Amino acid sequence: MRHIEVPTLGELKATGYRYRTIKEEMASNLAHILRNKEKVFPGIHGYEDTVIPQIIHAILAGHNIAILGEKGQAKSRIMRSLTTLLDDNFPIIAGTDIPESPFHPVTEKGKRLLHEMQDSLPIHWIGREERYGERLAPGSRIADIIGDIDPARVIEGHSLASENALFYGLLPRMNHGIFAINELPDLDYLVQVALFNILEESDIQIRGLPLRIPLDVFICFTANPADYSRSGKIITQLKDRIGAEIRTHYPKTRDTGIEITRQEINIPEIPPEIKVPDFVEKIIEEITVQARTAPNINQKSGVSARLSIANYETAVASARRRSLLLSENLGYVRLTDLGNVFASSSGKIELDPYRDEAVTEYQVIMKIVDSAIREVFLEYFPLKKYEPIFDEIAKQVFTNGKVEISDGMPAPAYRDILKSVPAIFDLLSDRNWDASDEMLASGIEFIFEGMTVNQKLSRRKLGELISFKSVDVF
């Protein structure tokens, strides 16, 4: 909802404006969205039947919320999307230290201005983005969140018992707005205690001064479930005051993961154009899916959606580098480009501390890549249907001794491979991958890699050169 922006309180009253608390405002705007069958949180995928209904229930119930999930499960995105439930603009008293509605002033200064000026009280309008504040818990102090005595104001002569001596933290500055804290379990105990009042009584106390400031704030926390449930990390009374705990999860389907990756990638748009075949997109997402169940990965840490995003960007960058070196105007991502994803995967995957120490991070990641290729390859070419063709391809590779490809090989050169291994054409034509040299090159690499992980061919890598040989003797 957008209100008519008028400069004084009297004119605001004349427009018929009605003051609502932040939770009433969010619930009312959410009800309007639901009634009109609109999407509640655009840009958030895979939560339509799980997480989002829980958030809707919490907002309609007027609850503060804690979003619990592992890394890369859109917790921060959800928090920031809550601003879509706020009005486009909101009237506050001009000249106060914190946002105050002219219909509900909370500080002595705001009340005094209203009493003195009545309907001529100046109004300042703020947008929805100005009504959202977020703080990372580690290192946050009471002064950062709640506020403290301002020494400069005391020196100016203001009494220590006066509101005029205070410096307000981020929480009171979000009055009539949304305040979010990331990684709640890392919040200092003293700050957790200071939050008791705001969650239960909706007011704050600073430095034990004999004053209370009733705030109108919607509060949202995020946390890792393992840390949140660990004894001693969060004071029990604070948990008790949080209205709803909402659990997030990783995408339940590969297609949802691909949709998220396409939305989140941020690659510089420079020539030449690079296209990503659908099977490469599926492999990149399947790498993340496989990592979430791999035995050598620390599953308590989780595997973020950022793994798919970074690997996608790296694969495109690798293909663009090849196209630039070959002076091509169009490039396709190939399977050889996935050989470069170690750099973008390392750091996003935490190895199991109890694994065999002889197994390196590189070996773990490359094994996951092979597992992803196997999974996707069998979806395109089931063994039961295509095994006779695989055997014929292996026989032709054996006849040729070996087939070599490299990361920098130009696309037309793959036509020579097709001449020496003609049986591969049946697989390419089945999927219409023979329409262009670029797509044909990507398809041939996929077939060779797929046959390798299904033990029909052997593979040897030496730098950027890859040699494929038959594992059988014909």
Secondary structure, 3 states (H helix, E strand, C coil): CCCCCCCEHHHHHHCCCCCCCHHHHHHHHHHHHHHCCCCCCCCCCCCCCCHHHHHHHHHHCCCCEEEECCCCCCHHHHHHHHHHHCCCEEEEECCCCCCCECCECCCHHHHHHHHHHHHHCEEEEEEHHHHEEEEECCCCCHHHHCEEECHHHHHCCCCCCCHHHEEECHHHHCCCEEEEEECHHHCCHHHHHHHHHHHHCCEECCCCCCCCEECCEEEEEEECHHHHHCCCCCCHHHHHHCCEEEECCCCCCHHHHHHHHHHHCCCCCCCCEEECCHHHHHHHHHHHHHHCCCCCECCCCCCCCHHHHHHHHHHHHHHHHHHHHCCCCEEECCHHHHHHCHHHHECCECECCCCCCCCCHHHHHHHHHHHHHHHHHHHHCCHHHHHHHHHHHHHHHHHHCCEEEECCCCHHHHHHHHHHCCCHHHHHHHCCCCCCHHHHHHHHHHHHHHHHHCCCEEEEEECCEEEEEECCCC
